[in-house]
Amino acid sequence: MGVRVAWDTPAKQIKSPAVGFYPVGIAIEAAGNGVATTKVRLDELATAAV
């Protein structure tokens, strides 16, 4: 929880921040391997990939 997350456009998934991903917010639920969904607090409007 409290981990920054980013949007991976080609995969159409929220993932950990990385080069080419768009920052979108912070995870508010814990997630691990095999977890398909989690809750995210959206807190930014990204206009450029990191």
C-alpha positions as CSV (number, residue, x, y, z in Angstrom):
1,M,0.0,0.0,0.0
2,G,1.2,3.5,-0.7
3,V,3.3,2.4,-3.7
4,R,3.3,4.6,-6.8
5,V,1.8,3.0,-9.9
6,A,1.9,3.8,-13.6
7,W,0.0,3.0,-16.7
8,D,1.6,0.7,-19.3
9,T,-0.1,1.7,-22.5
10,P,0.9,-1.3,-24.8
11,A,-0.2,-3.9,-22.1
12,K,-3.2,-1.7,-21.0
13,Q,-2.3,-2.4,-17.3
14,I,-1.3,-0.6,-14.2
15,K,2.2,-1.6,-13.1
16,S,5.2,-0.4,-11.1
17,P,6.7,2.8,-12.5
18,A,9.2,2.3,-15.3
19,V,10.6,4.1,-18.3
20,G,7.8,4.7,-20.8
21,F,5.0,4.3,-18.3
22,Y,2.6,7.2,-17.3
23,P,2.4,7.8,-13.5
24,V,-1.3,7.7,-12.4
25,G,-1.5,7.4,-8.7
26,I,-0.9,5.3,-5.6
27,A,-2.0,1.7,-4.8
28,I,-4.3,1.7,-1.7
29,E,-4.5,-2.1,-1.4
30,A,-1.7,-4.6,-1.3
31,A,-1.2,-6.7,-4.4
32,G,1.3,-9.4,-5.2
33,N,2.0,-12.1,-7.7
34,G,-1.2,-13.6,-9.2
35,V,-3.4,-10.7,-8.1
36,A,-5.5,-9.5,-11.0
37,T,-7.0,-6.4,-9.4
38,T,-6.2,-3.7,-6.8
39,K,-7.5,-0.3,-5.8
40,V,-5.6,2.8,-6.9
41,R,-6.0,6.4,-5.8
42,L,-5.7,8.5,-9.0
43,D,-3.8,11.7,-8.1
44,E,-2.2,13.0,-11.2
45,L,-3.0,13.8,-14.8
46,A,0.1,12.5,-16.7
47,T,0.7,14.1,-20.0
48,A,4.1,12.5,-20.7
49,A,5.6,9.1,-20.0
50,V,8.5,9.0,-17.5
